[in-house]
Amino acid sequence: MPYCHVAVNTPLPPLTYACDAPLPAGARVLVPFRRRTVVGIVWCGDVSPEIAAEKILPVQSVFDETPLPESWRDLAAFAARYYHFPLGLTVFAALPQRLKETRPCPAPPPAYLYALNESGRAQAEPPRRAAKQQALWRALADAPQSAEALKGIHKGFAPVLADWRQRGWLAQTVREYAVPPPVRTLNDVQNHALARIAQAQGFAPFLLHGITGSGKTEVYLEAMARVLASGKQVLFLLPEIGLTPQLLARLRRRFGEMPIAVLHSQTAAKQRSDDYLRAMSGQVRLVVGTRLAVFTPMADLGLVVVDEEHDASFKQDSDLRYHARDLAVWRAQQAQCAVVLGSATPSLESWHRAQTGAYALLSLPHRAHRGACLPHIGLVDIARLRRDEGIAPAVWQALRDNLNAGGMSLVYLNRRGFAPAVFCGDCGHTFGCPHCSAKTVLHRRAAQMRCHHCGYSRAVPDACPDCGNQDLTAIGHGTQKIEAALRQAFPYARIFRADRDSIRGRDDWQDVYAAAEAGEADILVGTQMLAKGHDFARLNLVAVLNADGSLYSADFRAPERLFAELMQVSGRAGRADAAGRVLIQTALPHHSVFAAVQAQNYAAFADAQCAERQAFALPPFVHQAAVRADAPDFAQAHTLLARLAAELSPQLPPSVVQTGPAAMLMVRLAGRERAQIFLESPSRRDLHRAAALWQHTLQQHCPAHTRWHIDIDPQNM
């Protein structure tokens, strides 16, 4: 009897099952597992069992579907190995929801064009009383028609077409899509970058470093057009869902009716699964999505693009802790095609690879729009300055002047809610989250105190629980409070707020964006959601509040992230004809980060940061992994890591350095307390050997009350 290995959604390795005939690897099957019937993916189709045959359960059924391709299985296997995560859990993390369910999920049919054949043309037209059928008939007689066009003529076209097809009156052909010629001419620097990408042979990684507004997207689009015209597929990754509507509008303008698969968390489950399968079969040649889209199977991948490659959103921070940018590079190497990583503020890892020749560096040093120039960046020293609702007088005046002049302003504060904390002025009590080492944030409209880390919420207290004082004080400012202050100061201004509280539905961001594009917004207030990639022609003033928060972090990446954040949000100003101006409020105006932002010289900042990282043996000059444990009590997690570190230290490769254990920066999260050990080595191979030792030891010796995980290339502390 044939046997196969099947990956199921469990930490266990692929399990052995019996089958009636050898099964193809990648097939989706139903198998018994712990008294349940679950979905599995055949990992090896013909194996020799290592246990007694009578103990092996049979595969219950095999779905009549196209198996997942070998290249996809190789990607899942690599991700499981590299990130030290169980293969079965990795496989199911990479699948859309409907492929995890115990029911068939057939591939959607290809897009067809329909026309009357000779037999159909010989028939009499439908009677006059069937006016819509007559309209369908004439359209099909004139030229081949798509389903979308026929639906515009008659919404109930499907059963009519089915009847005519059964009668033998219709011809159908698979629809082909041509790439329209470009409608815009690139400048010389953009053309040079495009030529380098187009001439690449085999695996070719590029870092496209262009200042904000330099036309990186136009370079992407033309590179994509050449690949699509050749019949190959393109994978386009972007960090935020909020960027999707604007990007899709540009893609449709450039590529016309060519179908696009859009894969992100707000895509409906059926649509996501259908697009996943269309991409696998080659029906869809352009896939756009956020980080999980990197796992989309693509039959003939010809180009990978990662926009805003520096963005922390590409790193998954739970379960399979993968970095989509790094997996995208691996996929391009697997497919032997070009990969373009684009950013105005590249990650230091990518910049270092470009400086050492591992990536080819392409530069766009000037803004693409004729007449557009970089904004003027000014610092507002608030160290001894009285502020009204957190806004300095100079910023209030600039907002007022810009409103009167008909400009559009952006007030940027990366802190949502009304106020970040509430405290009692009599006894000093503050209202923290009972489950996390964080304060609860006041959301005044909802009359709630919320934890932004675990989701805990409670009604706003009437009095201090310690002393009974009813005069409680809201400390600090969030986007809701700033919005309220602006509405009071400028009652006739059209003000829109964009943060995770206001942008909840699928169309909420589109409404804000449409208002800004149509000139119906005077002031935008928001968080990082507004800082990335958006292009508003009227926006000529940016005010940044609370810019100093990151500088008090113990995370060595804080200066890099703050610089990128400030450069990205500053780049929203002055992208068209109107000159741009940026005002940054800070109590530390002499800090080197702000000097670098004012100079708007990423290369100088990156080189200085790399020199500092090299001196302290930090990434990108060493490779890093974090071994983390959490338990109901911190001592339990700390003791476990300390004991295992002492046991493993003699077994680790000599190049690996262990640091810790120590508390995570947020030690308590969702009711559990967390400790960590960092592994560092200049050798990636040695680091993974050490991580594998830790993984094996934790699997054997971790007590039931403690959870653990290994984070390769961690992005937070």
N, C-alpha and C positions, 0 to 999 in steps of 0.2 A: 504493500500500500504506500502511496506517495505521502510525504510529510512536508510541511512548510513552517517557516517562522513568521509569526504575525505580531506586528506592533500594535498594542492597545494603549488606551489612555491611562497609564499606570506607571509608577516609578520602576517597575520590573523591566528587565530586558525583554526583547521579543520572545514570545512563547511558542512552543511547538504544538502544532495541530495536525491531525490526519485529514486527508482529502481524497476524493474519489479519483481525481486525475491531477497531474501537476498544474499548479496555478501560476499565472504570470505575476512576477514581482510588480508591486504597485496596485494590484487589484484590491477593491474594497469588499470586505467580507463581513458576515455576522458569525461570531464565535461565542461559545459559552465561557463565562468568566465569573467565578465566585457566585454561582447560582443565578446569574443574570445573563442576558444576551446583549452583547456589546458589539460596536463597530470596531473592526481592525483593518490594518493595511498589511497586505502580504509583503514581507520584507525580503525573504528568500523563498523562491517557489519550489525548490526541490532539495531537501536536506536529509541527512541521516540522523535519526533520533538518538539522543544521548540518554534517554530514560526508557524504562520498560514500555513496550507498545501498549499494554493493557491500561496504562495510566494516561495515555494520550487521548484527549477528547477530539471529536471530529469538527471540522468546519461545518456550520449549519447551512449556510447559503452563500452564494457568490453573486454580487450585483453585476448586472449586464451593462457595464460602463467601461469607458476607456481607462486603462490603468494609469496611475500617476507615473510620469516618465522617470527614467533613470537619473536625469540631471537634477530633478527635484529631490529625489531620494538622496542623491549625493550631497545636495545642499543641506537637507535636514540632518544627515549623518554628521557633516562637518560642524554644523551649529551645535549639535549635541556634544561632540568631542571638545570643541574649542571652549564652549561655555560651561562644560562639566555639568550637564543637565541630562536627566534620563531621556533616552531616545524616544520612547513612547510618548512622553509628555511633550517633547519637542515636536514630534510629528503632528500631534493634535493641536498644538499651539499654532502651527503653520496652516491649518485647514480652516476654511470658512464653516460657519455653524451648520449649514445643511449637509455638508459632507461628514459631519460627526454624528448625524442622526441615523436611526435604524430603519431607514426607508430609502427607496431608490432616489437618486438625484441625477436624472439623465442630462446629458449636455443639450443646451438649447439648439434648435436648428439654425443653420446659417441664414444670413439675409439673402433673400431671393429678389430677382426682378421677374415680373409676370407680363405676359403678352398673349394675345390671341394667336393660335397657330392657324394653319391653312384650313383645318376642319372647322375651327371656331369662326373664322371669317366667312365661311360658306353658310353659316346659320343666319336666320333672321334675327334682327335686333329684338330685345325684349319689348313687350307692348308699351304703348305710351303711358299707361297708368303706372307703370313701374319706372318712374322718372329717374330714381337714383341708380337703378340697375342699368338703364340706358346710358347714364353718365359714365358708369364703370365700363360698360361695353365699349363706348367710343374712346375712352382714354386708353384702354388696353389695345384697341385697334390702331391707335395713332403711334404709340411707342411703348417700349417696356416700362413698367411702373413698379415702384417700390411699395412695400406694405404701408409705409408712412404716407405716401402720396395717395394711395387708395383709401386709406382711413379718412383723409381730408375730404374726399369726394363722398364717401358713404361709411358712416361709423360701423354699420353692420355688414361690412364687406366680406368678412371671413367665411360665413356659411355660403354666401353666393359664390365665392371663389371655389370653395370645396365642391359645390354642386357642378360648376363648370369644369373643374379638373376631373371629376368622376366621369363626366360625359366626354372627356377627351378633347376639350376645346382650348386648353391652356398649355403654353410652354413656359417653363420656369428655368432660369439660369442663376447661378450664384453671383451675387452682386460684387463687382470689383470697384475699388475706390482709387481714383487718381489723386496725386498730391498737387494742389494748385501751385502755380509759380509764386514767388515772393512778391508782396505788394510794397515792400519797403526796401530801400537800398541800405546796406550796412556801410559804416565808415571804414576807413583803411585798417584801423586797429582791430575792429570786429572781424573784418574779412581775413586778416592774418590769423586770428585765433580759429576761425572757421576752417581755413585751409589746413591748419595743423591737425585739427580733429579729423577732417575728411580724408587726409592722406595717411592716417594711421593704419597700420597693418597688424592684425592680431591684437593681443592684449596691450592696451595703451592707456595708462592712467594720466589724466590731466587735472591740474588745479587751476581753475579759472578765477583769478583774483581780479575783481573789478570794483571800483568805488561804487557807492550807491548811485543809481541812475545812469550807470555806464553802458547799459544795454546788454547785460548778461543773458537775459531771457531771449532777446532776438538771436543771439548766437546759438542758444539751445535749440530754438525753433528751426533755424536753418540747418543745423546739424541733424536734427531729428527728421526734417523733410527729406534730406538726402538718403538717410537710412530707410525711411518708410517707402520712398520711391523705388528702392532696390528690392522691396518685398520683405524686408526683415522687420523685426519687432523692436520697440523702444520701451524701456522702463523708466518712468520719471517719478522720482521721490521728492516730496516736499514735507516740511516739518509739521505744519499746522493745518487743521481742517479749514480754518478761516481763510487760508490762501487759495483754497480750491475754486470758489466761484469766479474770482478774478482770473485765475490761470485758465480755467475751462473756457471762459469767454474769449481769451486770446487764442487758445488752441482751436476753437471752432472758427474764429475769423481766419486763422492760418490754414487749417486743414479741411474746411468745408464740412461735408457730410460724413467724413470718415468716422466710424464708430470708435468711441473712447471708453475703456473700462475704468471706472472710478471706484477705488477701493479705500474706504476709511471707516471709522467706527460708526458714523451716522448713515452709512449706506444700508438700505434694507437688506435683511438676511438673504432673501431670494435673489435680489439683484446682485448682491455681492457674490453669491455662489455661481450664478449664471455667468457673470463677467469673468470669474476665476476660470471656469470651464471653457469659455470662449477664448481666453488668452492661451489656455493649454492646447486647444485644438488649432490655434492660429487664426480663428475667425476675427479676433480683435488684435490689431498690431500695435496699438498704443495703450499702455497701462499707466494710469496716474494714481498715486495714492500716498498715504502716510506710511509710517515705518513698517507695518505688517505686510504692506504690498510687496516688500522685498522677497517674500516667499511665494509670489505668484508664479506658477509654472508657465514657461514661455518656450514654445517650440523652436523658435529661430531668433534668438536675442541678438540684436546688432548694435545696440547702444544703451548705456545706462547713464542717467543724469541724476545727480543729487543736488538739489537747490538748497541754499543756506546750510551747507554741509556742517557748519560749526555748531548747529543748534542742538541743545541738550535733549530736545524732544525725540531725536533719533535713537536715544538709549532707552530701552525698556527697563523699568525699575522694579519689576516683580516677576516671579516665576522664571521663565527663560529670559535672562538678563542680557539680551543681544544688543548690538549696536548696528542699526540698519545701514549706516554709511559703510561700515567695515564689511558687512555681508554683501553690500552692493559691489564693492571692489572685488570681493572673492567671486561673485557671480560673473563679473566681466572677465576675470581671468579664466573662469571655467568655460565661458562662451567664446573666449579669444576675440573680444571686441573692445572698443574704447569705453572708458568711463570718465565722465566729466563731473568733478566736484566744484561747485561754484559758491562763492561767498565774497562779500566785501570785507569780512573779518574772519578769515579761515581759522580753524582750530590750530593750535600750535603743533599738534601731531601732524596734520596735513602740511602745514608750512615747513616743518622740519624735513618731511619727506621730499618736498619740492626743492629745498635747499641742498639736500644730499643727492639729488638726481633720481630718486625713486619715482617721483612724479614729474611730469613736464609742466612747468609754470607758464601760464598764459596770463597776460596783464591787460586790463582795460583801465588806463589811468585817468580818463576824462569822461565827463558826462556825455551821453549820446545825443541828447536834445540840443539842437543848435541854440546857443545863447544861454543855456543853463550852466550854472557853476555851483561849486560846493557852497553850502550855507556858511554864514559867519556864526561862529560859536562863541558866546560870552558866558562868563561865570558870574553868578550873583552870590557874594559872600554873605551868608546868613548867620555867621557865628555870633554877632552881637546885634542882630537886626530883628526888630519886632515885626512879626508877620501876622497878617489877617487871614485866618482860616488856613494857615500853613503856606500862604503865598506871599512872597515879598512884594513891597510896593512897586519896585521896578517891573516886576512881572505883571502885576495888575495893570500898570499903565500900558505896557506893551500889548496886552490882550485887548484893552480898550481901544488903543490906537488902531490896531489891526482890524478890529470889528468895524470901526468907523470908516476905515479905508476900503472895506469890502473884501478883505482877505479871510482865509480860513486858518484857524489855529488848532493845535493839538496840545492838550495838557496831559502829560504822561506821568503816571504814578503806578508803579508795579506793586500795588497793594489794594486788593478789592475789599468790599465791605464799607461800613460807615466809619468805624474807628477800630484800630487793632487791639485795643484793650479798654477795660473799664475798671476803675479802682475807687476805693473809699478814701476820701480825703482826711477822715478822722483817725482811722486806725491803720491805713495803708493796705488793706486787703485787696488783692487782685483776683479776678475770676479766671482761673485756669481750667483747662480741659481735665476732667477726672481720669482720662485714659491716656493722655499724651503730655509730654513736658513742653506744652505750648499754651499761650493765652487763647481764650475764646474771643472771637472777633464780633463786634457789634454790627448787626444788620438791622438798621432802624426800621425800614419799611416792613420787614417781616416780623419785627418785634422779637428778634431772636439773638441769642449769643451762639455762635457756631465755631466749631473747630474745623479749620481748613485741611487738616491732616487725616482725621479719622471719620469726619462726618457727624460727630456728636453735636447736638443742638439742645438748647433750653430756652425758656421764655426769659426775657430781660428781667432781672431781679428788681423788686420794689425797694429793697433795703439791703444793707450789708449784713451777711449772716453772722459776723463776729460781734459787731457793736450796735447793729440796728439803725445806723445812719441811713436816712433816705436820700441824702444829697450825694448821689454817685456821679463820678466824673468820667466822661469818655476821653481817652488819651489818644493823641495822634490823629492821622487823617487817612481815610481810604477813598476810593474812587467815588463812592456814594456821597460822602461828605463834601468832596470837592465839587461834584456835580451840583449839589444843593447850593453851595456858596456861589457858584457861577450863575445859577439861575436867579438867585436873589440879586446879584450885582448887575446882571445883564438880562432883565426880564423879557426883552424882545428878541434875544438871540436864539437861534435854532441850535440847540445843544443835544448831542447824542453821546451816550455812554456805551463803551464796548469792553466788557469783561466777562468772566465765566458766569456771573450772576445774571447779566442782562442778555447774553447771547446763549440761549438754551435750545431753542427750536432750530430746525433745519434751515429756516428762511430768515432767522433774526439777523445774522450777519449780512445777508444779501440786502436786507432793507437798509441797514446803516450804510453799506457801501454804495447802494444806488442813490441814496440821499446825498452823499458826499460827491459822487460823480455828477449828479444833476445840479450841483450848486445850491442844494437845499440845506446844507449844514454850515454853520458858522464856527462852532467849537466842537471838537471831538475830545472826549475824556476817556482814558482807558489804560489798560495794562499792556503786557507784551503782545497781546492780540493785535494791537495797532502798530507795533514797531517793526513788523517783519514783512518786507516784500511789497507793501501796498504802494500804489502810485496815484496820488491825488494832485491834479494839476493846480488847484487853487491853494493848496496848503503851503503857506509861506512863513509860519511861525510855529515853533515847537518850544514848549516850556516843560522842563524836566524837574519834578519835585522829588525830594527824598533820595537823592542820588548817592548818598554816603553809606546807606545801609550795608551794602556788600563789603565795604572796606573793613568792617569789624568782624568778618567771618574768619574762622581758623582754616578754612579750605584754601589750599594753595592756588586753586583755579579762580578764586574770587576776582582778582584784578583782570584776568583775561575775560571773564564773563561780563564784568562791568564795562570794560572798554567796548566789547562787542555790542552790548545792550545800548550804550550811549551813541556809538557810531551808527547803529541800525536805526534808532529812533531819530537821530539828527538827520539821517539821510532821507527822511520823508519830506523835508522842507526844501522848497525852491527847485523842484524837479522839472519845471517848465519855464515860462518866461519871467515869472515874478521871482525876485531875489529872496533867498531864504535866510531866516534868522533863527538861532537856537539859543535859549537861555537855560542854563543849568544851575539850580540852587544847590549850594554846598557849603558846609562849614569847614571844609578842608581844601580851599582853592589852590594850595601849593602842592597837593599830592601829585605824584608823577603820572597817574592815570589821567587826570584832568588836563595836564599839560600835553599829553599825547593825543587826547581827544581834540583839543584846540588846534594842534598842529595837523590833525587829520592825516597822519602818516602811519598807516598800519605797519609797514615794513620795519620802521625804526622801533615801534613798540614791540613787535613780535621778536625782533632780534634781541632786544634788551631782556625780554621775558625768558627767551630761550637760554641766554647766558646765565641768568639767575637760576633757572631750572637745572642747567648742567652743573652749576657749582654745588647745588644741594642734592644732586642725584635724584631728580624727580622726572616723571614722564614729560616729554617723549624720549628722554635719554635712558630711562629704565622702563621695564615692563612691570605692571602692578596687578595684584589680585587682592581682594578682600575676602577673608573668611569671617562670616558673621553668624552669631548665635543670638537667639532671643528666648526669654523665659519669663515666668510671672515675676521673678525677682532678679535684679541685676547680678547678685552674687552667684546665682546658679549659672548664668551664662558666662560670667567672667571666670569662674572656677573651672568650668569645663574647658574653655579655650586655653587657660593657663596650664592646666594639667596636660592636655594633648600637645601643646606647643613644646613643653619640656620633653615629652616622650619622642616627638618627631624631630626635634632639632638635630640629633646626630645623624638622622637618615636623609636630611635634605641635601641637595647639591650644594657645593661650597659657595657658589655665586649667589645663592638665595639668602636674603636677609629677612628675618621676621621682626616685626615691630608690634608691640602690644602684648597682651590685650588691653584695650581701652574702651571707654564708652563712645558710642556714636554721638555726633553733634546733637541730634535729638534722641536722647537716651530712651525715653519712654514713648511708644507709639501704639495706639489701639490696645492699651492695657498690657503691653508686654515691654520688657526692658532689654536693651540691646547692647551687646559688646562686639568688638571686632579685632581682628589681627590683620595686618597688612603684610603681604609677601612681595618682595621687590627683587628684581634681578635684571642685569643687562642682557641676559640670554632668555629669549622667549621659550626655548625648549626646556631649559632648567625650571623656569617658572611653572610651566604646565606639569612637569614631573612633580614639583612640590605640591601643586594644587591637587593632582591625582592622589598623592599620598594622604593629604588632608581629607579628600572626599572619601576614600576607602576607610580611613580611621573613623570619621564621623558616622558613616553608615553602620559601623560595627559597635561604636561605643556611645552614641548620643542617647541620653535618657529620654523617656517618653514625654516629659514636661518641657523639653527644650527643642526648639526648631533651629535649623541651620541652612545656610546656603553659601555658595561661592560666587563672587562677582568678579569676573575677569574684565580688566580694563575699567575699573569703577570710575564713575563720574561724580560721586558725592561721598562725603565722609560722615 
